[in-house]
Amino acid sequence: FFRGFLLIHMAERYPPFLPDEGSSSGPVQHVFLMRHGERADAVDSNWTSDRPFDPPLTGSGMVEALVAGQAIAALGVSLQVAYTSPMLRCVQTSNKVLMGLGAAFSGELFVDNGLSEVCNSGCLRGWDESRPIEDLPLPLDELCAHCPRLRTDRPSPVAMPLFGETQWEGGTARRRILAAFCRLTDRPSAGNILLVAHGEALLGLVSEALGSRGRVTWVHYCGCAHFVRPLDQNGVAVGPWRLLNRRGESGIDWEPTTPPPPP
């Protein structure tokens, strides 16, 4: 598998990754990071709304998310907690994934702004930059109508990102997402976790896992990265993360990077 790196830059923390040399012999923590399902404005050029920056799922997107949850449940892994981006399509995706998980999910779902869409004009079509960024997502009580299992009494512990984020490797959005991954997965007794976010989140985390050995080319709707790391007998993480997906699996495409010729 693939090697990434532990980077520490002031308050930012990046998750460490190591190659997968085979199946783990002891207990592990599982984290599933999923992109939302198909969004309405991506398939209908005539789609309009008073919230064009926050499109819902299509009917196909709902089915994709349900099937994705069933696929995770079929792995025999039970999940204890889930976190979602505050964007409507992610909350709707979370709702269907949890339905698909069924008895494999025993916890609660929370909104976390650290998983939000990239906050810039390219990703938020129709957003009025003069508005407070806190107005971007729907209020929690309205989001709950789309996902009854969402906790409305526990708002996100972090604020929405500032508008004007930059994308891709080294961008402010990717650094924010990588830091959110560390914050959410490193909580004491975090258990196995579902994270529902956007394409940039999977690009960032899978790119970190691949390191210099591969390049992510596309993340499909409901593409899902499966990470594990070893735990001790007390449930404390004692090693780095490993990416279990193989090339072309679970809606994530990447190309191997050609190694440089020997000197």
C-alpha positions in Angstrom: 0.0 0.0 0.0 1.1 3.6 0.4 3.0 5.9 2.6 2.1 9.4 3.8 3.6 11.6 6.5 2.8 13.1 9.9 3.1 16.8 9.6 2.8 19.3 12.4 2.5 22.9 11.5 1.7 25.1 14.6 -1.9 24.2 15.5 -2.5 22.1 12.4 -2.3 18.3 12.7 -2.2 16.0 9.8 -3.0 12.3 10.2 -0.1 9.8 9.8 -0.3 7.0 7.3 1.8 3.9 6.7 1.8 1.1 4.1 -0.5 -1.8 4.6 1.6 -4.9 5.0 -1.4 -7.2 5.4 -4.4 -7.6 7.7 -4.1 -6.5 11.3 -3.8 -9.1 14.0 -5.3 -7.1 16.8 -8.1 -4.7 17.4 -8.4 -1.7 15.1 -10.4 1.5 14.8 -12.4 1.9 11.5 -13.2 5.2 9.9 -15.3 5.5 6.7 -15.0 8.8 4.9 -17.7 9.2 2.3 -18.5 11.8 -0.4 -22.2 12.8 -0.6 -24.5 11.3 -3.2 -25.5 12.8 -6.6 -26.5 16.4 -6.3 -29.5 18.0 -8.1 -27.6 20.7 -9.9 -25.1 18.3 -11.4 -27.7 16.4 -13.5 -30.3 19.1 -14.3 -29.0 22.3 -15.9 -32.4 23.9 -15.3 -32.4 23.2 -11.6 -33.1 26.4 -9.7 -33.5 27.3 -6.0 -33.3 30.2 -3.6 -30.3 28.3 -2.2 -28.3 27.4 -5.3 -25.2 27.0 -3.2 -26.7 24.2 -1.2 -28.3 21.7 -3.6 -30.1 18.6 -2.3 -29.6 15.0 -3.5 -31.3 13.6 -6.5 -33.5 10.4 -6.2 -30.5 8.5 -7.5 -28.3 10.1 -4.9 -30.6 8.8 -2.2 -30.4 5.3 -3.5 -26.6 5.5 -3.8 -26.3 6.5 -0.2 -28.6 3.7 1.0 -26.7 1.1 -0.9 -23.4 2.5 0.4 -24.6 2.1 4.0 -25.7 -1.5 3.2 -22.2 -2.2 1.7 -20.5 -1.0 4.9 -22.8 -3.1 7.1 -22.0 -6.1 4.9 -18.3 -5.8 6.1 -19.4 -6.7 9.6 -18.1 -3.5 11.1 -20.3 -1.7 13.7 -20.1 2.1 13.9 -20.5 4.1 17.1 -20.7 7.7 15.9 -21.2 9.7 12.7 -20.3 13.3 11.7 -21.5 15.2 8.7 -20.8 18.4 6.8 -23.6 20.9 7.4 -24.5 21.1 3.7 -27.9 19.7 2.9 -26.7 17.0 0.5 -24.4 15.6 3.1 -27.1 15.5 5.8 -29.4 13.7 3.3 -26.6 11.3 2.4 -26.0 10.6 6.1 -29.7 9.9 6.7 -29.8 7.2 3.9 -26.4 5.7 4.9 -27.6 5.3 8.5 -30.7 3.6 7.2 -28.6 1.3 5.1 -26.4 0.5 8.1 -29.3 -0.6 10.2 -28.2 -2.4 13.3 -24.6 -1.8 12.4 -24.9 1.8 13.6 -25.6 2.2 17.3 -24.7 5.9 17.9 -25.6 9.4 17.1 -25.1 11.8 14.2 -23.5 15.3 14.6 -22.9 18.2 12.3 -19.3 19.3 12.1 -18.4 22.5 10.2 -14.8 21.2 9.7 -16.2 18.8 7.1 -17.9 21.6 5.2 -17.7 22.2 1.4 -14.8 24.4 0.2 -15.9 28.0 0.9 -15.1 29.9 -2.2 -17.0 31.2 -5.3 -16.1 28.2 -7.4 -17.7 25.7 -5.0 -20.6 27.8 -3.7 -22.5 28.8 -6.8 -24.8 31.8 -6.2 -23.5 32.6 -2.7 -23.6 36.3 -1.8 -20.2 37.1 -0.4 -21.7 40.0 1.7 -23.7 37.5 3.8 -22.3 36.0 7.0 -20.8 32.6 6.2 -22.8 31.3 9.2 -25.9 31.7 7.0 -24.5 29.1 4.5 -26.0 25.9 6.0 -29.6 25.5 7.1 -30.3 25.8 10.8 -30.0 22.5 12.7 -33.7 22.2 13.3 -34.4 22.4 9.6 -31.6 19.9 8.8 -33.2 17.5 11.3 -36.3 17.4 9.0 -34.0 15.7 6.4 -32.3 13.4 9.0 -34.3 12.8 12.2 -31.3 11.1 13.9 -29.3 14.4 13.7 -28.5 15.8 17.1 -29.9 19.4 17.2 -28.8 20.1 20.7 -25.1 19.8 19.9 -24.0 22.4 17.4 -20.6 22.1 15.7 -17.7 22.9 18.0 -15.9 24.8 15.3 -17.1 27.8 13.2 -17.8 27.7 9.5 -14.6 28.3 7.5 -13.9 31.8 6.2 -15.0 32.5 2.7 -12.2 32.6 0.2 -10.6 29.2 0.9 -8.1 27.8 -1.5 -8.3 24.2 -2.9 -6.0 21.4 -3.8 -2.7 20.4 -2.2 -1.5 22.9 0.4 -4.8 24.9 0.2 -6.5 26.2 3.3 -9.6 24.0 2.7 -7.5 20.8 2.6 -5.6 21.8 5.7 -8.9 22.5 7.5 -10.3 19.1 6.5 -7.2 17.1 7.5 -7.2 18.8 10.9 -10.9 18.0 11.3 -10.1 14.3 10.6 -7.5 14.3 13.4 -9.8 16.1 15.8 -12.8 13.8 15.3 -10.9 10.5 15.2 -8.6 11.2 18.1 -11.3 11.7 20.7 -11.0 9.3 23.7 -13.0 6.1 23.0 -14.1 7.5 19.6 -15.0 4.0 18.4 -15.6 3.3 14.7 -16.7 6.4 12.8 -18.6 7.5 9.7 -17.6 10.9 8.2 -19.8 12.3 5.4 -18.2 15.2 3.5 -17.3 16.4 0.0 -14.9 15.5 -2.8 -12.2 17.7 -1.5 -12.1 15.7 1.8 -11.5 12.4 0.0 -9.0 14.0 -2.3 -7.1 15.3 0.7 -7.1 12.2 2.9 -6.6 9.6 0.2 -3.8 11.8 -1.3 -2.1 11.8 2.1 -2.4 8.0 2.3 -1.0 7.5 -1.2 1.9 10.0 -0.6 4.3 10.1 -3.6 3.1 6.7 -4.9 -0.2 7.6 -6.5 -2.4 10.5 -7.7 -6.1 10.6 -7.1 -7.9 11.2 -10.4 -11.6 11.2 -9.4 -13.9 10.6 -6.4 -17.4 9.4 -7.5 -20.6 10.2 -5.7 -20.7 8.2 -2.5 -17.1 7.2 -3.0 -15.9 5.9 0.4 -12.4 5.6 1.8 -11.9 3.0 4.5 -9.1 3.7 7.0 -8.0 1.6 10.0 -5.4 1.9 12.7 -4.3 -0.4 15.5 -5.6 -0.1 19.1 -4.2 -1.4 22.4 -6.2 -3.5 24.8 -7.6 -0.2 26.3 -8.9 1.0 23.0 -6.2 3.6 22.6 -4.7 4.2 19.2 -1.1 2.9 19.0 -0.2 3.2 15.4 -0.8 5.2 12.1 -3.7 4.9 9.7 -3.8 2.6 6.8 -6.0 3.0 3.7 -7.7 -0.4 2.9 -9.1 0.6 -0.5 -7.3 -0.8 -3.5 -7.1 1.1 -6.7 -10.5 1.6 -8.3 -12.4 0.3 -5.3 -15.3 2.1 -3.6 -15.7 4.9 -6.0 -12.1 6.3 -5.7 -9.9 6.3 -8.8 -6.1 6.9 -8.7 -3.1 6.4 -10.9 0.2 5.0 -9.6 2.9 7.6 -9.8 5.8 6.6 -12.0 8.9 6.4 -9.8 11.9 8.5 -10.9 14.6 6.7 -12.8 17.6 5.7 -10.7 20.5 8.1 -10.7 
